[in-house]
Amino acid sequence: MIHKFKQNGRYIVLDVCSGGVHEVDELAYSLLDYAAPPFFDECPKEITDKLSEYPADEVKDCYNELKTLYDEGMLFTEDDYEKYADMALNAPIKAMCLHVSHDCNLRCKYCFAQTGDFGGDRMLMSPETGKRAMDYLIAHSANRVNLEVDFFGGEPLMAWDTVVETVKYARSIEKQHNKNFRFTITTNGILLDDEKIDFINREMSNCVLSLDGRKEINDNIRPCINGSGSYDIILPKFKKLVDGRGDKDYYVRGTFTKYNLDFAEDVLHINSLGFKQLSVEPVVADPSLPYAITEEDLPKIFSEYDRLEKIMEEQKLSGGKKFNFFHFMIDLDQGPCVIKRLRGCGCGNEYIAVTPDGDIYPCHQFVGIEEWKMGSIFSDKLSQEIKDKFAKLHIYSKEQCGECWARFYCSGGCNANSFIYEGDIRKPHKLACEMQKKRIECAIALESAE
Amino acid sequence: MKHIKTVNKANLKQTAEKGGCGKCQTSCQSACKTSCTVANQKCEAVK
């Protein structure tokens, strides 16, 4: 299977099952409308006839080049990876989204956590529960060495003591268990101060800083509890944190909605503030809500991705790369192995979310949905039925994924999105798929530009 | 080749042979949290 597309005036061909990327001329691009296995020693006459606008010798030459790539396993490669599909069964747990706070000091209009409480009571996790969560993760991680813990909410800085004590506890026991904790935090920044910034920059391998872009865009949808804007409060704090971060990862992460379909402006605005690691992503929302993204928005969204890709490509080619855009990042040579690519995030199987009172859900987006509760860190009874259900989710078991050219890049997409929009974790959400495919094209084009 | 320039080494087949070690990051722990992207993750085994 191949996928061909035009991006920024270039013709690009992806060999889906080998991961090979080829930049081709217009003739080869057109020829691929007709040429497919089996390839013959000579280009069939019906193909030269169909491409009569080109000299026949050129068409034959080009056909032979395509045949060479096919013979070398770099074009029309077969998908023979299904035999690896069940390798995730009985996988250990290696990552945890720790909901230290089901409360928030902002009132973001699009919050999937219902302004922080996830549809339940507003509450903070106790330090003791945080420590027991670390014990639970170690106990269920088998031989995995790298263990990831993301402090999440609501707003995790509202439970700062729990963050600090949990990190200190995990650090105190990691060596004896031959583990390496990697902490991350996702914060709105309101409560950041020098002490917290120092701690985060010392202990957290990555931090995600929420900002939606231009002041008017951010303040409209991310107001404080009293209705005032959050932009002016958080911006100096984010700058201070990033200035002190050195080489460690961070992302300034925004959400775009129907209110700012010109979101490339927000990406460029965040970059103009001095931030270089950026992620701006489509909102997840009920389609009936006024800010939700709907199918009619796709042409505008695609044109914004095109615009961003063009700007980044120009920067790259002029030697002045100014920022990274998370969804355009791709490693065409040493990315994840194909076995990893058969399934997505690992939620409900290798990755779990833990609520302030210790309940376990497949991921942060499932929290509060009773039917998806998997157990509690205070009990050994983790739902094997739910865990197996997620372990068996892969590109061959999800509807439509097995035939999609993008399957080794999105790996079946977000299971929570599938459930929220389609009511079934095996049914990918079409709108999310369309945006994902566009981003992957942009990412491949940007990475291959030289 | 005159009409085709290959950009990368096509290597997914080779990654299957030694892959699946599970050392890599879970994709949702990076920046997304609402949209799964796997291909931008790094392989920890080749570090």
Interface residues (C-beta under 8 A of the other chain):
Chain A: V13 D15 C17 S18 G19 G20 V21 H22 E23 V24 D25 L27 A28 D61 C62 E65 L66 T68 L69 G73 M74 T77 Y81 Y84 M87 A91 P92 K94 A95 C97 F112 R144 V145 N146 E148 D150 R182 T184 T186 N206 V208 Y251 R253 T255 S279 E281 P282 V283 V284 F326 H327 M329 I330 D331 L332 D333 Q334 G335 P336 C337 V338 I339 K340 R341 G344 C345 G346 C347 E350 Y351 C363 H364 Q365 F408 Y409 C410 S411 G412 G413 C414 N415 A416 N417 A432 Q436 R439 I440 A443 S448
Chain B: M1 K2 H3 I4 K5 T6 V7 N8 K9 A10 N11 L12 K13 T15 A16 K18 G19 G20 C21 G22 K23 C24 Q25 T26 S27 C28 Q29 S30 A31 C32 K33 T34 S35 C36 T37 V38 A39 N40 Q41 K42 C43 E44 A45 V46
